[in-house]
């Protein structure tokens, strides 16, 4: 009687996804640590950065541009309101519709937070020559396009 050979099970390290997640977790954790002193989370940073470009806009537009749910965006806006970084006002006669915008404090914070993000990238990817960084970004953008990825990573 023949015994079945045990199934071949690939190692974690044999998967590209493992390495992407490994690097991503460390880059994100480093950025989150840098943000701690500012009182802003990575997810809040995403909303602030989106508002910086969009100007006054609706939570539903923020949800669409960030790939987050409307509920998640609503909670983030509430937290940012409490921190004085965004303002909210009714959009027209219907009180159900509101627009949000950066406050002066929020607008002033975005360049400082962006500098932390830039520094985090520089520190983490400094070991790669510029050409390799460009190639890495090019490959990742190609994967984003090919897989039609829309949601912005926030954690």
Phi and psi restraints in degrees (value plus and minus 20) as a CYANA .aco file:
   2 UNK   PHI    -104.5   -64.5
   2 UNK   PSI     118.2   158.2
   3 UNK   PHI    -115.4   -75.4
   3 UNK   PSI     124.8   164.8
   4 UNK   PHI     -92.8   -52.8
   4 UNK   PSI     117.1   157.1
   5 UNK   PHI     -90.3   -50.3
   5 UNK   PSI     122.5   162.5
   6 UNK   PHI     -82.5   -42.5
   6 UNK   PSI     128.0   168.0
   7 UNK   PHI     -84.8   -44.8
   7 UNK   PSI     127.1   167.1
   8 UNK   PHI     -99.9   -59.9
   8 UNK   PSI     105.0   145.0
   9 UNK   PHI    -138.8   -98.8
   9 UNK   PSI      99.7   139.7
  10 UNK   PHI     -88.8   -48.8
  10 UNK   PSI     131.0   171.0
  11 UNK   PHI     -99.7   -59.7
  11 UNK   PSI     137.7   177.7
  12 UNK   PHI     -74.8   -34.8
  12 UNK   PSI     -65.1   -25.1
  13 UNK   PHI     -87.7   -47.7
  13 UNK   PSI     -30.0    10.0
  14 UNK   PHI    -104.5   -64.5
  14 UNK   PSI     -23.7    16.3
  15 UNK   PHI    -123.5   -83.5
  15 UNK   PSI     110.7   150.7
  16 UNK   PHI     -78.1   -38.1
  16 UNK   PSI     -60.4   -20.4
  17 UNK   PHI     -77.5   -37.5
  17 UNK   PSI     -56.5   -16.5
  18 UNK   PHI     -79.2   -39.2
  18 UNK   PSI     -67.7   -27.7
  19 UNK   PHI     -89.0   -49.0
  19 UNK   PSI     -57.7   -17.7
  20 UNK   PHI     -82.6   -42.6
  20 UNK   PSI     -66.0   -26.0
  21 UNK   PHI     -86.8   -46.8
  21 UNK   PSI     -60.2   -20.2
  22 UNK   PHI     -77.5   -37.5
  22 UNK   PSI     -70.9   -30.9
  23 UNK   PHI     -86.8   -46.8
  23 UNK   PSI     -67.8   -27.8
  24 UNK   PHI     -77.5   -37.5
  24 UNK   PSI     -64.6   -24.6
  25 UNK   PHI     -79.8   -39.8
  25 UNK   PSI     -61.4   -21.4
  26 UNK   PHI     -92.3   -52.3
  26 UNK   PSI     -58.5   -18.5
  27 UNK   PHI     -84.1   -44.1
  27 UNK   PSI     -67.5   -27.5
  28 UNK   PHI     -83.5   -43.5
  28 UNK   PSI     -62.5   -22.5
  29 UNK   PHI     -83.7   -43.7
  29 UNK   PSI     -60.8   -20.8
  30 UNK   PHI     -81.5   -41.5
  30 UNK   PSI     -61.5   -21.5
  31 UNK   PHI     -88.0   -48.0
  31 UNK   PSI     -63.1   -23.1
  32 UNK   PHI     -79.6   -39.6
  32 UNK   PSI     -60.1   -20.1
  33 UNK   PHI     -83.3   -43.3
  33 UNK   PSI     -60.7   -20.7
  34 UNK   PHI     -85.9   -45.9
  34 UNK   PSI     -54.3   -14.3
  35 UNK   PHI     -95.2   -55.2
  35 UNK   PSI     -42.0    -2.0
  36 UNK   PHI     -70.1   -30.1
  36 UNK   PSI     -62.7   -22.7
  37 UNK   PHI     -89.2   -49.2
  37 UNK   PSI     -35.9     4.1
  38 UNK   PHI    -110.9   -70.9
  38 UNK   PSI     -36.1     3.9
  39 UNK   PHI      59.5    99.5
  39 UNK   PSI      -9.0    31.0
  40 UNK   PHI    -132.5   -92.5
  40 UNK   PSI     118.6   158.6
  41 UNK   PHI    -110.2   -70.2
  41 UNK   PSI     149.4   189.4
  42 UNK   PHI     -80.8   -40.8
  42 UNK   PSI     -64.0   -24.0
  43 UNK   PHI     -83.0   -43.0
  43 UNK   PSI     -60.7   -20.7
  44 UNK   PHI     -85.1   -45.1
  44 UNK   PSI     -58.0   -18.0
  45 UNK   PHI     -78.3   -38.3
  45 UNK   PSI     -62.4   -22.4
  46 UNK   PHI     -79.3   -39.3
  46 UNK   PSI     -66.0   -26.0
  47 UNK   PHI     -85.5   -45.5
  47 UNK   PSI     -64.2   -24.2
  48 UNK   PHI     -79.4   -39.4
  48 UNK   PSI     -63.0   -23.0
  49 UNK   PHI     -87.0   -47.0
  49 UNK   PSI     -58.9   -18.9
  50 UNK   PHI     -83.8   -43.8
  50 UNK   PSI     -62.9   -22.9
  51 UNK   PHI     -87.1   -47.1
  51 UNK   PSI     -51.4   -11.4
  52 UNK   PHI     -77.7   -37.7
  52 UNK   PSI     -62.4   -22.4
  53 UNK   PHI    -102.4   -62.4
  53 UNK   PSI     -59.4   -19.4
  54 UNK   PHI     -97.1   -57.1
  54 UNK   PSI     -49.2    -9.2
  55 UNK   PHI      51.5    91.5
  55 UNK   PSI    -177.2  -137.2
  56 UNK   PHI     -80.6   -40.6
  56 UNK   PSI     108.4   148.4
  57 UNK   PHI    -175.7  -135.7
  57 UNK   PSI     152.5   192.5
  58 UNK   PHI    -111.4   -71.4
  58 UNK   PSI     134.6   174.6
  59 UNK   PHI     -77.8   -37.8
  59 UNK   PSI     -55.1   -15.1
  60 UNK   PHI     -86.6   -46.6
  60 UNK   PSI     -55.6   -15.6
  61 UNK   PHI     -88.0   -48.0
  61 UNK   PSI     -58.1   -18.1
  62 UNK   PHI     -83.0   -43.0
  62 UNK   PSI     -60.6   -20.6
  63 UNK   PHI     -81.9   -41.9
  63 UNK   PSI     -64.1   -24.1
  64 UNK   PHI     -85.2   -45.2
  64 UNK   PSI     -62.5   -22.5
  65 UNK   PHI     -94.4   -54.4
  65 UNK   PSI     -48.5    -8.5
  66 UNK   PHI    -114.4   -74.4
  66 UNK   PSI     -37.8     2.2
  67 UNK   PHI      60.3   100.3
  67 UNK   PSI     -13.3    26.7
  68 UNK   PHI    -107.4   -67.4
  68 UNK   PSI     142.2   182.2
  69 UNK   PHI     -94.0   -54.0
  69 UNK   PSI     140.0   180.0
  70 UNK   PHI     -83.1   -43.1
  70 UNK   PSI     -56.1   -16.1
  71 UNK   PHI     -83.4   -43.4
  71 UNK   PSI     -63.2   -23.2
  72 UNK   PHI     -84.3   -44.3
  72 UNK   PSI     -63.4   -23.4
  73 UNK   PHI     -83.0   -43.0
  73 UNK   PSI     -60.9   -20.9
  74 UNK   PHI     -80.2   -40.2
  74 UNK   PSI     -64.1   -24.1
  75 UNK   PHI     -85.2   -45.2
  75 UNK   PSI     -60.6   -20.6
  76 UNK   PHI     -84.7   -44.7
  76 UNK   PSI     -61.1   -21.1
  77 UNK   PHI     -82.8   -42.8
  77 UNK   PSI     -61.5   -21.5
  78 UNK   PHI     -79.5   -39.5
  78 UNK   PSI     -62.6   -22.6
  79 UNK   PHI     -85.8   -45.8
  79 UNK   PSI     -61.1   -21.1
  80 UNK   PHI     -89.5   -49.5
  80 UNK   PSI     -52.8   -12.8
  81 UNK   PHI     -81.9   -41.9
  81 UNK   PSI     -65.8   -25.8
  82 UNK   PHI     -82.5   -42.5
  82 UNK   PSI     -48.4    -8.4
  83 UNK   PHI    -108.2   -68.2
  83 UNK   PSI     -23.2    16.8
  84 UNK   PHI      54.7    94.7
  84 UNK   PSI      -0.2    39.8
  85 UNK   PHI    -116.1   -76.1
  85 UNK   PSI     -38.6     1.4
  86 UNK   PHI    -154.8  -114.8
  86 UNK   PSI     140.3   180.3
  87 UNK   PHI    -142.6  -102.6
  87 UNK   PSI     138.3   178.3
  88 UNK   PHI    -154.7  -114.7
  88 UNK   PSI     119.2   159.2
  89 UNK   PHI    -163.1  -123.1
  89 UNK   PSI     135.8   175.8
  90 UNK   PHI     -87.3   -47.3
  90 UNK   PSI     119.7   159.7
  91 UNK   PHI    -120.9   -80.9
  91 UNK   PSI      72.7   112.7
  92 UNK   PHI      65.6   105.6
  92 UNK   PSI    -181.2  -141.2
  93 UNK   PHI     -96.3   -56.3
  93 UNK   PSI     -45.6    -5.6
  94 UNK   PHI    -105.4   -65.4
  94 UNK   PSI      92.8   132.8
  95 UNK   PHI     -87.4   -47.4
  95 UNK   PSI     -34.5     5.5
  96 UNK   PHI     -91.3   -51.3
  96 UNK   PSI     -41.9    -1.9
  97 UNK   PHI    -122.6   -82.6
  97 UNK   PSI     106.8   146.8
  98 UNK   PHI    -153.2  -113.2
  98 UNK   PSI     133.8   173.8
  99 UNK   PHI    -135.4   -95.4
  99 UNK   PSI     129.6   169.6
 100 UNK   PHI    -141.5  -101.5
 100 UNK   PSI     135.3   175.3
 101 UNK   PHI    -173.3  -133.3
 101 UNK   PSI     139.5   179.5
 102 UNK   PHI     -91.8   -51.8
 102 UNK   PSI     121.6   161.6
 103 UNK   PHI    -101.0   -61.0
 103 UNK   PSI     155.2   195.2
 104 UNK   PHI     -79.2   -39.2
 104 UNK   PSI     -59.1   -19.1
 105 UNK   PHI     -84.4   -44.4
 105 UNK   PSI     -61.6   -21.6
 106 UNK   PHI     -84.8   -44.8
 106 UNK   PSI     -62.9   -22.9
 107 UNK   PHI     -84.4   -44.4
 107 UNK   PSI     -57.3   -17.3
 108 UNK   PHI     -91.6   -51.6
 108 UNK   PSI     -50.0   -10.0
 109 UNK   PHI     -93.6   -53.6
 109 UNK   PSI     -52.8   -12.8
 110 UNK   PHI     -78.5   -38.5
 110 UNK   PSI     -68.7   -28.7
 111 UNK   PHI     -80.7   -40.7
 111 UNK   PSI     -55.1   -15.1
 112 UNK   PHI     -87.3   -47.3
 112 UNK   PSI     -62.4   -22.4
 113 UNK   PHI     -87.6   -47.6
 113 UNK   PSI     -58.5   -18.5
 114 UNK   PHI     -83.2   -43.2
 114 UNK   PSI     -57.0   -17.0
 115 UNK   PHI     -84.0   -44.0
 115 UNK   PSI     -56.1   -16.1
 116 UNK   PHI     -86.0   -46.0
 116 UNK   PSI     -60.7   -20.7
 117 UNK   PHI     -83.8   -43.8
 117 UNK   PSI     -62.5   -22.5
 118 UNK   PHI     -82.6   -42.6
 118 UNK   PSI     -63.8   -23.8
 119 UNK   PHI     -84.3   -44.3
 119 UNK   PSI     -60.0   -20.0
 120 UNK   PHI     -81.0   -41.0
 120 UNK   PSI     -66.5   -26.5
 121 UNK   PHI     -80.7   -40.7
 121 UNK   PSI     -66.1   -26.1
 122 UNK   PHI     -80.4   -40.4
 122 UNK   PSI     -66.1   -26.1
 123 UNK   PHI     -83.4   -43.4
 123 UNK   PSI     -64.0   -24.0
 124 UNK   PHI     -93.9   -53.9
 124 UNK   PSI     -59.5   -19.5
 125 UNK   PHI    -121.5   -81.5
 125 UNK   PSI      -8.5    31.5
 126 UNK   PHI     -80.1   -40.1
 126 UNK   PSI     -45.1    -5.1
 127 UNK   PHI     -93.8   -53.8
 127 UNK   PSI     -32.4     7.6
 128 UNK   PHI    -117.5   -77.5
 128 UNK   PSI     111.8   151.8
 129 UNK   PHI     -82.5   -42.5
 129 UNK   PSI     138.4   178.4
 130 UNK   PHI     -73.0   -33.0
 130 UNK   PSI     -61.4   -21.4
 131 UNK   PHI     -83.1   -43.1
 131 UNK   PSI     -59.7   -19.7
 132 UNK   PHI     -89.7   -49.7
 132 UNK   PSI     -57.1   -17.1
 133 UNK   PHI     -81.2   -41.2
 133 UNK   PSI     -66.5   -26.5
 134 UNK   PHI     -81.0   -41.0
 134 UNK   PSI     -61.7   -21.7
 135 UNK   PHI     -84.2   -44.2
 135 UNK   PSI     -63.7   -23.7
 136 UNK   PHI     -79.9   -39.9
 136 UNK   PSI     -68.6   -28.6
 137 UNK   PHI     -82.1   -42.1
 137 UNK   PSI     -61.4   -21.4
 138 UNK   PHI     -80.8   -40.8
 138 UNK   PSI     -64.5   -24.5
 139 UNK   PHI     -85.1   -45.1
 139 UNK   PSI     -64.4   -24.4
 140 UNK   PHI     -84.5   -44.5
 140 UNK   PSI     -60.5   -20.5
 141 UNK   PHI     -83.4   -43.4
 141 UNK   PSI     -57.8   -17.8
 142 UNK   PHI     -82.8   -42.8
 142 UNK   PSI     -62.2   -22.2
 143 UNK   PHI     -85.9   -45.9
 143 UNK   PSI     -60.1   -20.1
 144 UNK   PHI     -80.1   -40.1
 144 UNK   PSI     -67.2   -27.2
 145 UNK   PHI     -86.0   -46.0
 145 UNK   PSI     -66.3   -26.3
 146 UNK   PHI     -83.2   -43.2
 146 UNK   PSI     -53.5   -13.5
 147 UNK   PHI    -118.6   -78.6
 147 UNK   PSI     -13.7    26.3
 148 UNK   PHI      30.5    70.5
 148 UNK   PSI      28.6    68.6
 149 UNK   PHI    -100.1   -60.1
 149 UNK   PSI     116.4   156.4
 150 UNK   PHI    -143.8  -103.8
 150 UNK   PSI     -53.7   -13.7
 151 UNK   PHI     -91.1   -51.1
 151 UNK   PSI     107.9   147.9
 152 UNK   PHI     -98.2   -58.2
 152 UNK   PSI     112.2   152.2
 153 UNK   PHI     -88.7   -48.7
 153 UNK   PSI     112.8   152.8
 154 UNK   PHI    -143.6  -103.6
 154 UNK   PSI     -21.4    18.6
